[in-house]
Amino acid sequence: MKNISINNEPLELSIGKSYYIIDALYLNDIKKELLSTNSLPEDIREKIFPYTDTPFAQYKSNKNTFFVNQIEKVDYDEVVEGDTSFFSTDTGLIVFVLEDILIEFLKDYNYEDLVDSENELINEDYWNELVSKFNSTDIGLILSDMNSGNDFDGSGTYKIV
């Protein structure tokens, strides 16, 4: 498997690179609208998610390992306007995608294919094929774990610390 965390395994990221951290389902909305936008990430926030203050986080990696416990649940009233370390999720399935490759990644991305699996939480074969043309540290996937004891336990608003 390529850079997947199902049981709180850490993700491997590239030091000094910037990532979008976004609910896997929201990527379909971006894919539908992205061709008509000119600037990222402002257009994503303003045009695609105008009614959500925290549709995705932006994270610049200062180390090569991202631990799931760096995701802390917050109450919505704790969100600081303009702070891009906050994000919301409905599915508890989040994608880390290098900002430079978002458009290329979305060309082949489909949420329904990602979650279409008869006996697994995600379709790992689809994921591996999807990310095969990128470096292993360009994209990561974290599935929340309600039994993990950490804050990332499903839908809600979170902060990257």
C-alpha positions in Angstrom: 0.0 0.0 0.0 1.1 3.5 -0.7 1.0 6.0 2.1 -2.2 4.8 3.8 -3.1 5.1 7.4 -6.0 2.8 8.4 -4.8 1.9 11.9 -3.1 5.2 12.9 0.1 4.5 10.9 2.1 7.7 10.2 2.2 9.1 6.7 5.5 9.9 5.0 5.6 13.4 3.6 8.3 15.5 1.9 10.0 18.1 4.1 9.3 21.7 3.1 6.4 20.8 0.8 2.9 22.1 1.1 -0.1 19.9 1.2 -3.9 20.2 1.0 -5.6 18.2 3.7 -9.2 17.5 2.6 -12.1 15.1 3.1 -11.9 12.6 0.3 -15.6 13.3 -0.6 -14.9 17.0 -1.0 -12.4 16.3 -3.7 -15.2 15.3 -6.1 -16.7 18.8 -5.6 -13.4 20.4 -6.4 -12.9 18.2 -9.5 -16.3 19.2 -10.9 -15.6 23.0 -10.5 -11.8 23.2 -10.8 -11.5 23.6 -14.5 -13.4 27.0 -14.3 -11.2 28.5 -11.6 -8.0 30.4 -12.0 -6.3 30.6 -8.6 -5.8 28.1 -5.9 -6.6 27.9 -3.0 -8.7 31.0 -2.9 -11.1 29.9 -5.6 -11.6 26.5 -3.9 -12.6 28.2 -0.7 -14.7 31.1 -2.2 -16.3 29.5 -5.2 -16.6 25.8 -4.4 -17.2 26.0 -0.6 -18.7 29.4 0.0 -20.6 28.3 3.0 -17.9 26.5 4.8 -15.1 28.2 6.7 -12.9 25.1 6.9 -13.3 23.0 3.8 -9.6 22.0 3.9 -6.4 22.7 5.7 -3.0 23.6 4.2 0.0 22.1 5.8 3.7 22.6 5.2 5.7 19.6 6.3 8.7 20.4 8.5 9.5 16.7 9.0 9.1 13.6 6.9 6.6 11.8 9.2 3.1 13.0 9.9 1.5 11.3 12.9 -2.3 11.0 13.2 -2.2 12.5 16.7 -1.2 15.8 15.1 -4.9 16.0 14.2 -6.9 17.5 17.1 -10.7 17.8 17.3 -11.9 21.3 17.9 -15.3 22.9 18.6 -16.4 25.1 15.7 -16.2 28.2 17.9 -12.5 27.6 18.3 -11.8 28.1 14.5 -9.7 31.1 13.9 -10.6 33.0 10.7 -7.8 32.9 8.2 -5.9 30.1 10.0 -5.5 27.4 7.3 -4.6 24.6 9.8 -8.3 23.9 10.4 -10.4 21.5 8.2 -13.8 19.8 8.4 -14.6 16.3 7.4 -17.9 14.5 6.9 -16.5 11.0 6.1 -13.5 10.7 8.4 -11.5 9.8 5.3 -9.0 12.5 4.5 -6.5 13.0 1.7 -3.1 14.7 1.9 -2.2 15.9 -1.6 0.8 17.9 -2.5 -0.4 21.3 -3.7 1.6 21.2 -6.9 -0.1 18.1 -8.1 -3.7 18.6 -7.1 -5.0 19.2 -10.6 -3.1 16.2 -12.0 -4.3 14.0 -9.2 -8.0 15.0 -9.6 -8.0 14.0 -13.3 -8.3 10.3 -12.4 -9.8 10.6 -8.9 -13.3 9.4 -8.1 -14.6 9.1 -4.5 -17.0 6.3 -5.3 -14.2 4.2 -6.7 -12.1 4.8 -3.6 -14.8 3.5 -1.2 -16.1 0.7 -3.5 -14.9 -2.4 -1.8 -16.8 -5.4 -0.7 -14.6 -6.5 2.2 -12.3 -3.6 3.0 -12.8 0.0 4.2 -11.4 1.4 1.0 -10.5 0.0 -2.4 -6.8 -0.3 -1.9 -6.2 -1.6 -5.5 -7.9 1.6 -6.8 -5.8 3.8 -4.5 -2.6 2.1 -5.4 -3.3 2.5 -9.1 -4.4 6.1 -8.7 -1.2 7.2 -6.9 1.2 5.0 -8.9 2.3 7.9 -11.2 3.3 10.1 -8.2 6.0 9.9 -5.6 5.0 8.0 -2.5 5.3 11.1 -0.4 3.1 13.3 -2.7 -0.2 11.8 -1.5 -1.4 10.2 1.6 -4.7 8.9 2.9 -5.9 8.7 6.5 -9.0 6.9 7.7 -10.2 7.9 11.1 -10.4 5.2 13.8 -13.1 5.6 16.5 -11.3 3.1 18.7 -7.8 4.7 18.4 -7.9 6.9 21.5 -6.7 9.9 19.5 -8.8 12.9 18.5 -9.2 12.0 14.8 -12.3 9.8 15.3 -14.7 10.7 12.5 -16.6 13.6 11.2 -16.2 17.1 12.7 -13.8 20.0 12.7 -10.1 19.5 13.3 -6.8 21.4 13.6 -3.4 20.3 12.4 -0.9 20.9 15.2 
